[in-house]
Amino acid sequence: RRYAIDASKIERELGWKPAETFDTGIRKTVGWYLDNQDWVANVQSGSYREWVEKNYAERAA
């Protein structure tokens, strides 16, 4: 089963229009991940958790 995004209701009721088409958006997304492979590796390894704990510990209190 395939699903397609239909933004007609939000366009009609709120006047919102997407800034990107699916094609341009997916190209930019894939490009970002390819350009930021160090970030991806840190997320996959779990090492980002230390950064989150260090930078957000005081905010949670």
C-alpha distance matrix in Angstrom:
0.0 3.8 6.8 10.2 13.5 15.7 19.2 21.0 22.1 23.6 25.2 26.6 27.8 29.0 29.6 27.5 26.2 24.5 27.0 24.6 21.9 18.8 20.4 23.7 22.5 20.6 23.6 26.0 24.1 24.0 27.6 28.6 27.4 29.1 32.3 32.3 31.9 34.8 33.1 29.9 32.1 34.0 30.9 29.6 33.1 33.6 36.8 35.7 36.3 40.0 39.8 37.9 40.4 43.4 42.3 40.8 43.1 45.5 42.9 41.6 45.1
3.8 0.0 3.7 6.7 10.2 12.6 16.1 18.1 19.5 20.9 22.2 23.8 25.3 26.2 26.5 24.3 22.7 20.9 23.4 20.9 18.1 15.0 16.7 20.1 19.0 17.2 20.3 22.7 21.0 21.2 24.7 25.8 24.9 26.7 29.6 29.9 29.8 32.8 31.1 28.0 30.6 32.4 29.4 28.4 32.1 32.6 35.6 34.2 35.1 38.8 38.2 36.4 39.2 41.9 40.5 39.2 41.7 44.0 41.3 40.3 43.9
6.8 3.7 0.0 3.8 6.7 9.3 12.6 14.8 16.0 17.2 18.7 20.4 21.7 22.6 23.0 20.8 19.5 17.8 20.6 18.5 16.0 13.1 15.6 18.6 17.1 16.0 19.4 21.2 19.6 20.4 23.8 24.5 24.0 26.2 28.8 28.9 29.2 32.1 30.0 27.3 30.1 31.6 28.5 27.9 31.6 31.8 34.7 32.9 33.7 37.4 36.6 34.5 37.4 40.0 38.4 37.0 39.6 41.7 38.8 37.8 41.4
10.2 6.7 3.8 0.0 3.8 6.3 9.6 11.8 13.6 14.7 15.6 17.6 19.2 19.9 19.9 17.7 16.1 14.5 17.3 15.3 12.6 10.3 13.0 15.9 14.7 14.2 17.5 19.2 18.2 19.4 22.4 23.2 23.3 25.4 27.7 28.1 28.8 31.8 29.7 27.3 30.4 31.9 28.9 28.8 32.5 32.7 35.2 33.2 34.2 37.8 36.6 34.6 37.7 40.0 38.2 36.9 39.7 41.5 38.6 37.9 41.5
13.5 10.2 6.7 3.8 0.0 3.8 6.2 9.1 10.8 11.2 12.3 14.6 16.0 16.4 16.5 14.1 12.7 11.3 14.4 13.0 11.0 9.2 12.7 14.8 13.2 13.6 17.0 18.1 17.1 19.0 21.7 22.1 22.6 25.0 26.9 27.1 28.3 31.0 28.6 26.6 29.9 31.1 28.0 28.4 32.1 31.9 34.2 31.9 32.9 36.3 34.9 32.8 35.8 38.1 36.0 34.6 37.5 39.1 36.0 35.5 39.1
15.7 12.6 9.3 6.3 3.8 0.0 3.8 5.6 7.5 8.8 9.6 11.3 13.1 14.0 14.0 12.4 11.3 11.1 14.6 13.9 12.0 11.4 14.8 16.7 15.4 16.4 19.6 20.5 19.9 22.1 24.6 24.9 25.7 28.2 29.8 30.2 31.5 34.2 31.7 29.9 33.4 34.3 31.3 31.9 35.6 35.2 37.4 34.9 35.8 39.2 37.7 35.3 38.4 40.6 38.2 36.7 39.7 41.0 37.7 37.3 40.7
19.2 16.1 12.6 9.6 6.2 3.8 0.0 3.8 5.6 5.6 6.1 8.6 10.2 10.6 10.4 8.6 7.9 8.3 12.0 12.2 11.2 11.5 15.1 16.2 14.8 16.6 19.6 19.9 19.5 22.2 24.3 24.3 25.5 28.1 29.3 29.6 31.4 33.8 31.2 29.8 33.4 34.1 31.1 32.1 35.7 35.1 37.1 34.3 35.2 38.4 36.6 34.2 37.3 39.2 36.6 35.1 38.2 39.2 35.8 35.7 39.1
21.0 18.1 14.8 11.8 9.1 5.6 3.8 0.0 3.8 5.6 5.0 5.9 8.5 9.9 9.4 9.1 8.8 10.5 14.2 14.7 13.6 14.5 17.7 18.8 17.9 19.9 22.7 23.1 23.1 25.7 27.6 27.8 29.1 31.6 32.7 33.2 35.0 37.5 34.9 33.6 37.2 37.8 34.9 35.9 39.6 38.9 40.8 38.0 38.8 42.0 40.1 37.7 40.7 42.7 40.0 38.4 41.4 42.3 38.7 38.6 41.9
22.1 19.5 16.0 13.6 10.8 7.5 5.6 3.8 0.0 3.8 5.4 5.1 5.9 8.0 9.1 9.2 10.4 12.4 16.1 17.1 16.5 17.1 20.7 21.6 20.2 22.1 25.2 25.2 24.8 27.6 29.7 29.4 30.6 33.4 34.4 34.5 36.3 38.6 35.7 34.4 38.0 38.3 35.2 36.3 39.9 38.9 40.9 37.9 38.4 41.6 39.8 37.1 39.9 41.9 39.2 37.3 40.2 40.9 37.3 37.0 40.1
23.6 20.9 17.2 14.7 11.2 8.8 5.6 5.6 3.8 0.0 3.8 5.4 5.2 5.4 6.7 6.0 8.0 9.9 13.5 15.1 15.3 16.2 19.8 20.1 18.4 20.7 23.6 23.1 22.7 25.9 27.6 27.0 28.4 31.4 32.1 32.0 34.1 36.1 33.1 32.2 35.8 35.9 32.9 34.4 37.8 36.6 38.4 35.3 35.8 38.9 36.9 34.2 37.0 38.9 36.0 34.2 37.2 37.7 34.1 34.1 37.2
25.2 22.2 18.7 15.6 12.3 9.6 6.1 5.0 5.4 3.8 0.0 3.8 5.8 5.6 4.5 4.6 5.7 8.7 12.0 13.8 14.0 15.6 18.9 19.0 17.9 20.6 23.1 22.7 22.9 26.0 27.5 27.2 29.0 31.6 32.2 32.5 34.8 37.0 34.2 33.4 37.1 37.4 34.6 36.1 39.6 38.7 40.3 37.1 38.0 40.9 38.7 36.2 39.2 40.9 37.9 36.3 39.5 40.0 36.3 36.6 39.7
26.6 23.8 20.4 17.6 14.6 11.3 8.6 5.9 5.1 5.4 3.8 0.0 3.8 5.9 5.6 7.6 9.3 12.4 15.7 17.5 17.4 19.0 22.2 22.5 21.6 24.2 26.7 26.4 26.7 29.7 31.2 30.9 32.7 35.3 35.9 36.2 38.5 40.7 37.8 36.9 40.7 40.9 38.0 39.5 42.9 41.9 43.6 40.4 41.1 44.0 41.9 39.3 42.2 43.9 40.9 39.1 42.2 42.5 38.8 38.9 41.9
27.8 25.3 21.7 19.2 16.0 13.1 10.2 8.5 5.9 5.2 5.8 3.8 0.0 3.8 5.9 8.1 10.9 13.9 17.1 19.2 19.6 21.0 24.4 24.5 23.1 25.6 28.4 27.7 27.6 30.8 32.4 31.7 33.3 36.2 36.7 36.6 38.9 40.8 37.7 37.0 40.6 40.5 37.5 39.2 42.5 41.2 42.8 39.6 39.9 42.8 40.7 37.9 40.5 42.3 39.3 37.3 40.2 40.3 36.6 36.6 39.4
29.0 26.2 22.6 19.9 16.4 14.0 10.6 9.9 8.0 5.4 5.6 5.9 3.8 0.0 3.8 5.4 8.9 11.9 14.6 17.2 18.3 19.9 23.3 22.9 21.3 24.1 26.7 25.6 25.5 29.0 30.3 29.3 31.1 34.1 34.2 34.1 36.6 38.3 35.2 34.8 38.5 38.2 35.4 37.3 40.5 39.1 40.5 37.1 37.6 40.3 38.0 35.3 38.0 39.5 36.4 34.5 37.5 37.5 33.8 34.1 36.9
29.6 26.5 23.0 19.9 16.5 14.0 10.4 9.4 9.1 6.7 4.5 5.6 5.9 3.8 0.0 3.8 6.6 10.1 12.5 15.3 16.4 18.6 21.6 21.0 19.9 23.0 25.2 24.2 24.7 28.1 29.1 28.4 30.6 33.3 33.3 33.6 36.2 38.1 35.2 34.9 38.7 38.6 36.0 37.9 41.2 40.1 41.3 38.0 38.8 41.4 39.0 36.5 39.5 40.8 37.5 36.0 39.2 39.3 35.6 36.2 39.1
27.5 24.3 20.8 17.7 14.1 12.4 8.6 9.1 9.2 6.0 4.6 7.6 8.1 5.4 3.8 0.0 3.8 6.7 9.3 12.0 13.4 15.4 18.5 17.7 16.4 19.5 21.7 20.6 21.0 24.4 25.4 24.7 26.8 29.5 29.6 29.8 32.4 34.3 31.5 31.1 34.9 34.9 32.3 34.2 37.6 36.5 37.7 34.4 35.4 38.0 35.6 33.2 36.3 37.6 34.5 33.1 36.4 36.6 33.1 33.7 36.8
26.2 22.7 19.5 16.1 12.7 11.3 7.9 8.8 10.4 8.0 5.7 9.3 10.9 8.9 6.6 3.8 0.0 3.8 6.4 8.8 9.9 12.4 15.2 14.4 13.6 16.8 18.8 17.9 18.7 22.0 22.9 22.6 24.9 27.2 27.4 28.0 30.6 32.9 30.3 29.8 33.6 34.0 31.6 33.3 36.7 36.0 37.2 34.1 35.4 38.1 35.6 33.6 36.8 38.1 35.0 34.0 37.4 37.9 34.5 35.2 38.5
24.5 20.9 17.8 14.5 11.3 11.1 8.3 10.5 12.4 9.9 8.7 12.4 13.9 11.9 10.1 6.7 3.8 0.0 3.8 5.4 7.0 9.2 12.0 11.0 9.8 13.1 15.1 14.2 14.9 18.2 19.1 18.9 21.1 23.5 23.8 24.4 26.9 29.3 26.8 26.2 30.0 30.5 28.2 29.8 33.3 32.8 34.0 31.0 32.5 35.2 32.8 30.9 34.4 35.6 32.7 31.9 35.4 36.1 32.9 33.6 37.0
27.0 23.4 20.6 17.3 14.4 14.6 12.0 14.2 16.1 13.5 12.0 15.7 17.1 14.6 12.5 9.3 6.4 3.8 0.0 3.8 7.0 9.8 11.6 9.5 8.7 12.5 13.6 12.2 13.6 16.9 17.1 16.9 19.6 21.7 21.5 22.5 25.3 27.5 25.3 25.1 28.9 29.4 27.5 29.3 32.7 32.3 33.2 30.1 32.0 34.4 31.7 30.3 33.8 34.7 31.7 31.3 34.9 35.6 32.5 33.6 37.0
24.6 20.9 18.5 15.3 13.0 13.9 12.2 14.7 17.1 15.1 13.8 17.5 19.2 17.2 15.3 12.0 8.8 5.4 3.8 0.0 3.8 6.4 7.8 5.9 5.4 9.1 10.2 9.5 11.1 13.9 14.5 14.8 17.3 19.2 19.5 20.7 23.2 25.9 23.9 23.3 27.0 28.1 26.2 27.6 31.1 31.1 32.1 29.3 31.4 34.0 31.6 30.3 33.9 35.0 32.2 32.0 35.6 36.7 33.7 34.6 38.2
21.9 18.1 16.0 12.6 11.0 12.0 11.2 13.6 16.5 15.3 14.0 17.4 19.6 18.3 16.4 13.4 9.9 7.0 7.0 3.8 0.0 3.8 5.4 5.3 5.9 8.4 9.9 10.6 12.0 14.1 15.2 16.3 18.3 19.9 20.8 22.3 24.3 27.3 25.6 24.4 28.1 29.5 27.4 28.4 32.0 32.3 33.7 31.1 33.2 36.0 33.8 32.5 36.1 37.4 34.9 34.5 38.0 39.3 36.4 37.0 40.7
18.8 15.0 13.1 10.3 9.2 11.4 11.5 14.5 17.1 16.2 15.6 19.0 21.0 19.9 18.6 15.4 12.4 9.2 9.8 6.4 3.8 0.0 3.8 5.7 5.1 6.0 8.5 9.9 10.3 12.0 13.9 15.1 16.4 18.1 19.7 20.9 22.4 25.6 23.9 22.3 25.8 27.4 25.2 25.7 29.5 29.9 31.6 29.3 31.2 34.3 32.4 31.1 34.6 36.2 33.9 33.5 36.9 38.5 35.7 36.0 39.8
20.4 16.7 15.6 13.0 12.7 14.8 15.1 17.7 20.7 19.8 18.9 22.2 24.4 23.3 21.6 18.5 15.2 12.0 11.6 7.8 5.4 3.8 0.0 3.8 5.5 5.4 6.2 8.7 10.0 10.7 12.2 14.3 15.7 16.6 18.2 20.1 21.5 24.9 23.7 22.1 25.4 27.4 25.6 26.0 29.7 30.5 32.0 30.0 32.3 35.1 33.2 32.3 36.0 37.3 35.2 35.1 38.6 40.3 37.7 38.2 42.0
23.7 20.1 18.6 15.9 14.8 16.7 16.2 18.8 21.6 20.1 19.0 22.5 24.5 22.9 21.0 17.7 14.4 11.0 9.5 5.9 5.3 5.7 3.8 0.0 3.8 5.6 5.1 6.2 8.6 10.0 10.5 12.2 14.4 15.3 16.2 18.2 20.2 23.4 22.2 21.1 24.6 26.3 24.8 25.7 29.2 29.9 31.0 28.7 31.2 33.8 31.6 30.8 34.6 35.6 33.3 33.4 37.0 38.5 36.0 36.8 40.5
22.5 19.0 17.1 14.7 13.2 15.4 14.8 17.9 20.2 18.4 17.9 21.6 23.1 21.3 19.9 16.4 13.6 9.8 8.7 5.4 5.9 5.1 5.5 3.8 0.0 3.8 5.4 5.2 6.1 8.6 9.8 10.5 12.5 14.2 15.2 16.4 18.5 21.4 19.7 18.6 22.3 23.7 21.9 22.9 26.4 26.9 28.0 25.6 27.9 30.7 28.5 27.5 31.2 32.4 30.1 30.0 33.6 35.1 32.5 33.2 36.9
20.6 17.2 16.0 14.2 13.6 16.4 16.6 19.9 22.1 20.7 20.6 24.2 25.6 24.1 23.0 19.5 16.8 13.1 12.5 9.1 8.4 6.0 5.4 5.6 3.8 0.0 3.8 5.4 5.0 6.0 8.4 9.7 10.7 12.2 14.0 15.3 16.6 19.9 18.5 16.8 20.2 22.1 20.2 20.7 24.3 25.2 26.6 24.6 27.0 29.8 28.0 27.2 30.8 32.2 30.3 30.3 33.7 35.6 33.3 33.7 37.5
23.6 20.3 19.4 17.5 17.0 19.6 19.6 22.7 25.2 23.6 23.1 26.7 28.4 26.7 25.2 21.7 18.8 15.1 13.6 10.2 9.9 8.5 6.2 5.1 5.4 3.8 0.0 3.8 5.5 5.3 6.0 8.6 10.1 10.5 12.1 14.2 15.7 19.1 18.3 17.0 20.2 22.3 21.1 21.6 25.0 26.2 27.2 25.4 28.1 30.7 28.7 28.4 32.1 33.1 31.2 31.7 35.1 37.0 34.8 35.6 39.3
26.0 22.7 21.2 19.2 18.1 20.5 19.9 23.1 25.2 23.1 22.7 26.4 27.7 25.6 24.2 20.6 17.9 14.2 12.2 9.5 10.6 9.9 8.7 6.2 5.2 5.4 3.8 0.0 3.8 5.6 5.0 6.1 8.7 9.8 10.3 12.1 14.3 17.4 16.2 15.5 19.0 20.6 19.5 20.7 23.9 24.7 25.4 23.2 26.0 28.4 26.1 25.7 29.5 30.3 28.2 28.8 32.3 34.0 31.8 32.8 36.5
24.1 21.0 19.6 18.2 17.1 19.9 19.5 23.1 24.8 22.7 22.9 26.7 27.6 25.5 24.7 21.0 18.7 14.9 13.6 11.1 12.0 10.3 10.0 8.6 6.1 5.0 5.5 3.8 0.0 3.8 5.4 5.1 6.4 8.7 9.9 10.6 12.4 15.4 13.8 12.6 16.2 17.8 16.3 17.3 20.7 21.4 22.4 20.3 22.9 25.5 23.5 23.0 26.7 27.8 25.9 26.3 29.7 31.6 29.5 30.2 33.9
24.0 21.2 20.4 19.4 19.0 22.1 22.2 25.7 27.6 25.9 26.0 29.7 30.8 29.0 28.1 24.4 22.0 18.2 16.9 13.9 14.1 12.0 10.7 10.0 8.6 6.0 5.3 5.6 3.8 0.0 3.8 5.4 5.2 6.2 8.6 9.9 10.8 14.3 13.6 11.8 15.0 17.3 16.1 16.4 19.8 21.2 22.2 20.7 23.5 26.1 24.4 24.3 27.9 29.0 27.5 28.2 31.4 33.6 31.8 32.4 36.1
27.6 24.7 23.8 22.4 21.7 24.6 24.3 27.6 29.7 27.6 27.5 31.2 32.4 30.3 29.1 25.4 22.9 19.1 17.1 14.5 15.2 13.9 12.2 10.5 9.8 8.4 6.0 5.0 5.4 3.8 0.0 3.8 5.5 5.0 6.0 8.5 10.2 13.5 13.3 12.5 15.5 17.6 17.2 17.9 20.9 22.3 22.8 21.2 24.4 26.4 24.4 24.7 28.4 29.1 27.4 28.5 31.8 33.9 32.2 33.2 36.8
28.6 25.8 24.5 23.2 22.1 24.9 24.3 27.8 29.4 27.0 27.2 30.9 31.7 29.3 28.4 24.7 22.6 18.9 16.9 14.8 16.3 15.1 14.3 12.2 10.5 9.7 8.6 6.1 5.1 5.4 3.8 0.0 3.8 5.4 5.1 6.0 8.6 11.4 10.3 10.2 13.5 15.0 14.5 15.9 18.7 19.7 19.9 18.0 21.1 23.1 20.9 21.1 24.9 25.4 23.7 24.7 28.2 30.1 28.4 29.5 33.1
27.4 24.9 24.0 23.3 22.6 25.7 25.5 29.1 30.6 28.4 29.0 32.7 33.3 31.1 30.6 26.8 24.9 21.1 19.6 17.3 18.3 16.4 15.7 14.4 12.5 10.7 10.1 8.7 6.4 5.2 5.5 3.8 0.0 3.8 5.4 5.1 6.0 9.2 8.4 7.1 10.3 12.4 11.8 12.6 15.5 16.9 17.4 15.9 19.1 21.3 19.6 19.9 23.5 24.4 23.1 24.2 27.3 29.7 28.2 28.9 32.5
29.1 26.7 26.2 25.4 25.0 28.2 28.1 31.6 33.4 31.4 31.6 35.3 36.2 34.1 33.3 29.5 27.2 23.5 21.7 19.2 19.9 18.1 16.6 15.3 14.2 12.2 10.5 9.8 8.7 6.2 5.0 5.4 3.8 0.0 3.8 5.5 5.7 9.3 10.0 8.9 11.2 13.8 14.1 14.3 16.9 18.9 19.1 18.2 21.6 23.5 21.9 22.7 26.2 26.8 25.7 27.1 30.2 32.6 31.4 32.2 35.7
32.3 29.6 28.8 27.7 26.9 29.8 29.3 32.7 34.4 32.1 32.2 35.9 36.7 34.2 33.3 29.6 27.4 23.8 21.5 19.5 20.8 19.7 18.2 16.2 15.2 14.0 12.1 10.3 9.9 8.6 6.0 5.1 5.4 3.8 0.0 3.8 6.0 8.6 9.3 9.8 12.0 13.9 14.6 15.7 17.8 19.4 19.0 17.8 21.4 22.8 20.7 21.8 25.4 25.5 24.2 25.9 29.1 31.2 30.1 31.3 34.8
32.3 29.9 28.9 28.1 27.1 30.2 29.6 33.2 34.5 32.0 32.5 36.2 36.6 34.1 33.6 29.8 28.0 24.4 22.5 20.7 22.3 20.9 20.1 18.2 16.4 15.3 14.2 12.1 10.6 9.9 8.5 6.0 5.1 5.5 3.8 0.0 3.8 5.5 5.5 6.6 8.9 10.3 11.1 12.6 14.6 15.9 15.3 13.9 17.6 18.9 16.9 18.1 21.6 21.8 20.6 22.4 25.5 27.7 26.7 27.9 31.3
31.9 29.8 29.2 28.8 28.3 31.5 31.4 35.0 36.3 34.1 34.8 38.5 38.9 36.6 36.2 32.4 30.6 26.9 25.3 23.2 24.3 22.4 21.5 20.2 18.5 16.6 15.7 14.3 12.4 10.8 10.2 8.6 6.0 5.7 6.0 3.8 0.0 3.8 5.4 4.9 6.1 8.6 9.8 10.3 12.1 14.1 13.9 13.4 17.0 18.5 17.2 18.6 21.8 22.2 21.7 23.4 26.2 28.8 28.1 28.9 32.2
34.8 32.8 32.1 31.8 31.0 34.2 33.8 37.5 38.6 36.1 37.0 40.7 40.8 38.3 38.1 34.3 32.9 29.3 27.5 25.9 27.3 25.6 24.9 23.4 21.4 19.9 19.1 17.4 15.4 14.3 13.5 11.4 9.2 9.3 8.6 5.5 3.8 0.0 3.8 5.4 5.1 6.3 8.7 9.9 10.5 12.3 11.2 10.9 14.7 15.5 14.3 16.2 19.2 19.3 19.1 21.2 23.7 26.3 26.1 27.0 30.1
33.1 31.1 30.0 29.7 28.6 31.7 31.2 34.9 35.7 33.1 34.2 37.8 37.7 35.2 35.2 31.5 30.3 26.8 25.3 23.9 25.6 23.9 23.7 22.2 19.7 18.5 18.3 16.2 13.8 13.6 13.3 10.3 8.4 10.0 9.3 5.5 5.4 3.8 0.0 3.8 5.4 5.1 6.3 8.6 9.9 10.7 9.9 8.5 12.2 13.6 11.9 13.3 16.6 17.0 16.4 18.1 20.8 23.4 22.8 23.7 26.9
29.9 28.0 27.3 27.3 26.6 29.9 29.8 33.6 34.4 32.2 33.4 36.9 37.0 34.8 34.9 31.1 29.8 26.2 25.1 23.3 24.4 22.3 22.1 21.1 18.6 16.8 17.0 15.5 12.6 11.8 12.5 10.2 7.1 8.9 9.8 6.6 4.9 5.4 3.8 0.0 3.8 5.4 5.2 6.1 8.6 10.0 10.5 9.7 12.9 15.0 14.1 14.9 18.0 19.1 18.8 19.9 22.5 25.4 24.6 24.9 28.4
32.1 30.6 30.1 30.4 29.9 33.4 33.4 37.2 38.0 35.8 37.1 40.7 40.6 38.5 38.7 34.9 33.6 30.0 28.9 27.0 28.1 25.8 25.4 24.6 22.3 20.2 20.2 19.0 16.2 15.0 15.5 13.5 10.3 11.2 12.0 8.9 6.1 5.1 5.4 3.8 0.0 3.8 5.5 5.1 6.0 8.5 8.7 9.3 12.5 14.1 13.9 15.4 18.0 19.0 19.3 20.8 22.9 26.0 25.7 25.9 29.1
34.0 32.4 31.6 31.9 31.1 34.3 34.1 37.8 38.3 35.9 37.4 40.9 40.5 38.2 38.6 34.9 34.0 30.5 29.4 28.1 29.5 27.4 27.4 26.3 23.7 22.1 22.3 20.6 17.8 17.3 17.6 15.0 12.4 13.8 13.9 10.3 8.6 6.3 5.1 5.4 3.8 0.0 3.8 5.5 5.2 6.1 5.3 5.6 9.0 10.4 10.2 11.8 14.3 15.2 15.7 17.3 19.2 22.3 22.3 22.5 25.6
30.9 29.4 28.5 28.9 28.0 31.3 31.1 34.9 35.2 32.9 34.6 38.0 37.5 35.4 36.0 32.3 31.6 28.2 27.5 26.2 27.4 25.2 25.6 24.8 21.9 20.2 21.1 19.5 16.3 16.1 17.2 14.5 11.8 14.1 14.6 11.1 9.8 8.7 6.3 5.2 5.5 3.8 0.0 3.8 5.5 5.2 6.5 5.6 8.1 10.8 10.6 10.9 13.7 15.4 15.6 16.3 18.4 21.6 21.1 20.9 24.2
29.6 28.4 27.9 28.8 28.4 31.9 32.1 35.9 36.3 34.4 36.1 39.5 39.2 37.3 37.9 34.2 33.3 29.8 29.3 27.6 28.4 25.7 26.0 25.7 22.9 20.7 21.6 20.7 17.3 16.4 17.9 15.9 12.6 14.3 15.7 12.6 10.3 9.9 8.6 6.1 5.1 5.5 3.8 0.0 3.8 5.5 8.0 8.6 10.5 13.1 13.8 14.2 16.4 18.4 19.0 19.6 21.3 24.7 24.3 23.8 27.0
33.1 32.1 31.6 32.5 32.1 35.6 35.7 39.6 39.9 37.8 39.6 42.9 42.5 40.5 41.2 37.6 36.7 33.3 32.7 31.1 32.0 29.5 29.7 29.2 26.4 24.3 25.0 23.9 20.7 19.8 20.9 18.7 15.5 16.9 17.8 14.6 12.1 10.5 9.9 8.6 6.0 5.2 5.5 3.8 0.0 3.8 5.5 7.8 9.4 11.2 12.6 13.7 15.3 17.0 18.3 19.3 20.5 24.0 24.2 23.7 26.6
33.6 32.6 31.8 32.7 31.9 35.2 35.1 38.9 38.9 36.6 38.7 41.9 41.2 39.1 40.1 36.5 36.0 32.8 32.3 31.1 32.3 29.9 30.5 29.9 26.9 25.2 26.2 24.7 21.4 21.2 22.3 19.7 16.9 18.9 19.4 15.9 14.1 12.3 10.7 10.0 8.5 6.1 5.2 5.5 3.8 0.0 3.8 5.4 5.8 8.2 10.0 10.5 11.8 13.9 15.3 15.9 16.9 20.5 20.7 20.0 22.9
36.8 35.6 34.7 35.2 34.2 37.4 37.1 40.8 40.9 38.4 40.3 43.6 42.8 40.5 41.3 37.7 37.2 34.0 33.2 32.1 33.7 31.6 32.0 31.0 28.0 26.6 27.2 25.4 22.4 22.2 22.8 19.9 17.4 19.1 19.0 15.3 13.9 11.2 9.9 10.5 8.7 5.3 6.5 8.0 5.5 3.8 0.0 3.8 5.3 5.9 7.5 9.3 10.6 11.7 13.4 14.8 15.8 19.2 19.8 19.7 22.3
35.7 34.2 32.9 33.2 31.9 34.9 34.3 38.0 37.9 35.3 37.1 40.4 39.6 37.1 38.0 34.4 34.1 31.0 30.1 29.3 31.1 29.3 30.0 28.7 25.6 24.6 25.4 23.2 20.3 20.7 21.2 18.0 15.9 18.2 17.8 13.9 13.4 10.9 8.5 9.7 9.3 5.6 5.6 8.6 7.8 5.4 3.8 0.0 3.8 5.4 5.2 6.3 8.7 9.9 10.6 11.9 13.6 16.9 17.0 17.1 20.1
36.3 35.1 33.7 34.2 32.9 35.8 35.2 38.8 38.4 35.8 38.0 41.1 39.9 37.6 38.8 35.4 35.4 32.5 32.0 31.4 33.2 31.2 32.3 31.2 27.9 27.0 28.1 26.0 22.9 23.5 24.4 21.1 19.1 21.6 21.4 17.6 17.0 14.7 12.2 12.9 12.5 9.0 8.1 10.5 9.4 5.8 5.3 3.8 0.0 3.8 5.4 5.0 6.1 8.5 9.9 10.2 11.1 14.7 15.0 14.5 17.3
40.0 38.8 37.4 37.8 36.3 39.2 38.4 42.0 41.6 38.9 40.9 44.0 42.8 40.3 41.4 38.0 38.1 35.2 34.4 34.0 36.0 34.3 35.1 33.8 30.7 29.8 30.7 28.4 25.5 26.1 26.4 23.1 21.3 23.5 22.8 18.9 18.5 15.5 13.6 15.0 14.1 10.4 10.8 13.1 11.2 8.2 5.9 5.4 3.8 0.0 3.8 5.5 5.1 6.1 8.5 9.9 10.2 13.6 14.8 14.8 17.0
39.8 38.2 36.6 36.6 34.9 37.7 36.6 40.1 39.8 36.9 38.7 41.9 40.7 38.0 39.0 35.6 35.6 32.8 31.7 31.6 33.8 32.4 33.2 31.6 28.5 28.0 28.7 26.1 23.5 24.4 24.4 20.9 19.6 21.9 20.7 16.9 17.2 14.3 11.9 14.1 13.9 10.2 10.6 13.8 12.6 10.0 7.5 5.2 5.4 3.8 0.0 3.8 5.5 5.1 6.0 8.2 9.8 12.6 13.3 14.2 16.6
37.9 36.4 34.5 34.6 32.8 35.3 34.2 37.7 37.1 34.2 36.2 39.3 37.9 35.3 36.5 33.2 33.6 30.9 30.3 30.3 32.5 31.1 32.3 30.8 27.5 27.2 28.4 25.7 23.0 24.3 24.7 21.1 19.9 22.7 21.8 18.1 18.6 16.2 13.3 14.9 15.4 11.8 10.9 14.2 13.7 10.5 9.3 6.3 5.0 5.5 3.8 0.0 3.8 5.5 5.2 5.6 7.6 10.7 10.7 11.0 14.0
40.4 39.2 37.4 37.7 35.8 38.4 37.3 40.7 39.9 37.0 39.2 42.2 40.5 38.0 39.5 36.3 36.8 34.4 33.8 33.9 36.1 34.6 36.0 34.6 31.2 30.8 32.1 29.5 26.7 27.9 28.4 24.9 23.5 26.2 25.4 21.6 21.8 19.2 16.6 18.0 18.0 14.3 13.7 16.4 15.3 11.8 10.6 8.7 6.1 5.1 5.5 3.8 0.0 3.8 5.6 5.4 5.2 8.8 9.9 9.7 11.9
43.4 41.9 40.0 40.0 38.1 40.6 39.2 42.7 41.9 38.9 40.9 43.9 42.3 39.5 40.8 37.6 38.1 35.6 34.7 35.0 37.4 36.2 37.3 35.6 32.4 32.2 33.1 30.3 27.8 29.0 29.1 25.4 24.4 26.8 25.5 21.8 22.2 19.3 17.0 19.1 19.0 15.2 15.4 18.4 17.0 13.9 11.7 9.9 8.5 6.1 5.1 5.5 3.8 0.0 3.8 5.8 5.8 8.3 10.2 11.2 12.8
42.3 40.5 38.4 38.2 36.0 38.2 36.6 40.0 39.2 36.0 37.9 40.9 39.3 36.4 37.5 34.5 35.0 32.7 31.7 32.2 34.9 33.9 35.2 33.3 30.1 30.3 31.2 28.2 25.9 27.5 27.4 23.7 23.1 25.7 24.2 20.6 21.7 19.1 16.4 18.8 19.3 15.7 15.6 19.0 18.3 15.3 13.4 10.6 9.9 8.5 6.0 5.2 5.6 3.8 0.0 3.8 6.0 7.5 8.1 10.1 12.2
40.8 39.2 37.0 36.9 34.6 36.7 35.1 38.4 37.3 34.2 36.3 39.1 37.3 34.5 36.0 33.1 34.0 31.9 31.3 32.0 34.5 33.5 35.1 33.4 30.0 30.3 31.7 28.8 26.3 28.2 28.5 24.7 24.2 27.1 25.9 22.4 23.4 21.2 18.1 19.9 20.8 17.3 16.3 19.6 19.3 15.9 14.8 11.9 10.2 9.9 8.2 5.6 5.4 5.8 3.8 0.0 3.8 5.6 5.2 6.5 9.1
43.1 41.7 39.6 39.7 37.5 39.7 38.2 41.4 40.2 37.2 39.5 42.2 40.2 37.5 39.2 36.4 37.4 35.4 34.9 35.6 38.0 36.9 38.6 37.0 33.6 33.7 35.1 32.3 29.7 31.4 31.8 28.2 27.3 30.2 29.1 25.5 26.2 23.7 20.8 22.5 22.9 19.2 18.4 21.3 20.5 16.9 15.8 13.6 11.1 10.2 9.8 7.6 5.2 5.8 6.0 3.8 0.0 3.8 5.5 5.6 7.0
45.5 44.0 41.7 41.5 39.1 41.0 39.2 42.3 40.9 37.7 40.0 42.5 40.3 37.5 39.3 36.6 37.9 36.1 35.6 36.7 39.3 38.5 40.3 38.5 35.1 35.6 37.0 34.0 31.6 33.6 33.9 30.1 29.7 32.6 31.2 27.7 28.8 26.3 23.4 25.4 26.0 22.3 21.6 24.7 24.0 20.5 19.2 16.9 14.7 13.6 12.6 10.7 8.8 8.3 7.5 5.6 3.8 0.0 3.8 5.5 5.4
42.9 41.3 38.8 38.6 36.0 37.7 35.8 38.7 37.3 34.1 36.3 38.8 36.6 33.8 35.6 33.1 34.5 32.9 32.5 33.7 36.4 35.7 37.7 36.0 32.5 33.3 34.8 31.8 29.5 31.8 32.2 28.4 28.2 31.4 30.1 26.7 28.1 26.1 22.8 24.6 25.7 22.3 21.1 24.3 24.2 20.7 19.8 17.0 15.0 14.8 13.3 10.7 9.9 10.2 8.1 5.2 5.5 3.8 0.0 3.8 5.5
41.6 40.3 37.8 37.9 35.5 37.3 35.7 38.6 37.0 34.1 36.6 38.9 36.6 34.1 36.2 33.7 35.2 33.6 33.6 34.6 37.0 36.0 38.2 36.8 33.2 33.7 35.6 32.8 30.2 32.4 33.2 29.5 28.9 32.2 31.3 27.9 28.9 27.0 23.7 24.9 25.9 22.5 20.9 23.8 23.7 20.0 19.7 17.1 14.5 14.8 14.2 11.0 9.7 11.2 10.1 6.5 5.6 5.5 3.8 0.0 3.8
45.1 43.9 41.4 41.5 39.1 40.7 39.1 41.9 40.1 37.2 39.7 41.9 39.4 36.9 39.1 36.8 38.5 37.0 37.0 38.2 40.7 39.8 42.0 40.5 36.9 37.5 39.3 36.5 33.9 36.1 36.8 33.1 32.5 35.7 34.8 31.3 32.2 30.1 26.9 28.4 29.1 25.6 24.2 27.0 26.6 22.9 22.3 20.1 17.3 17.0 16.6 14.0 11.9 12.8 12.2 9.1 7.0 5.4 5.5 3.8 0.0
